Amino acid sequence: MVAQNVAFGILALAMVLAAIGVVRTQNVVHAALYLVVVLAGAAAQYILLAAEFVAWVQVLIYIGAVVILFLFGIMLTRAPMGDLEGLNNRQGLPAVVATLALIGTLTALLVDAFSDQEIVLDAPTPTADIATQVFKVYVVPFEAVSILLLAALVGAIVLARRD
């Protein structure tokens, strides 16, 4: 159990650092690649929870499709790739204060709500139930998201087209 806690801590730290990289970098391609690290960390967290099916769905759908779609959209719209002056504003300090307040509030709420409960990971994972929910019950929203992403890609192609 200690090894799982250590692995969780390492993955969580990598995800937090990559998430900070997503919002701090001025290069949109680098931001998309940092997002890959965050999403891969989420998949690794699912593996720690013994939910392998959800982990592979995370890898295939989010890393394999959504991030690639983001990269195609970035490249097709010819988004600026270098450092741009003038994109920064003076709201860094209020953002840090708001972030720390949010972290403190969420931590207090989670400790108050779940401090006396123990997580049991020995129970079997309802992978079949998750698959049924995703591919039978919620298939329409699942497909609607794919149509939305396709429309975004077509829109990027139309914007990138030379007249």
Secondary structure, DSSP 8 states (H G I E B T S, - for coil): -HHHHHHHHHHHHHHHHHHHHHHH-S-HHHHHHHHHHHHHHHHHHHHHTT-HHHHHHIIIIIIIIIHHHHHHHHHHTT---S--TT---S-HHHHHHHHHHHHHHHHHHHHHHHTT------S---HHHHHHIIIIITHHHHHHHHHHHHHHHHHHHHHHS--
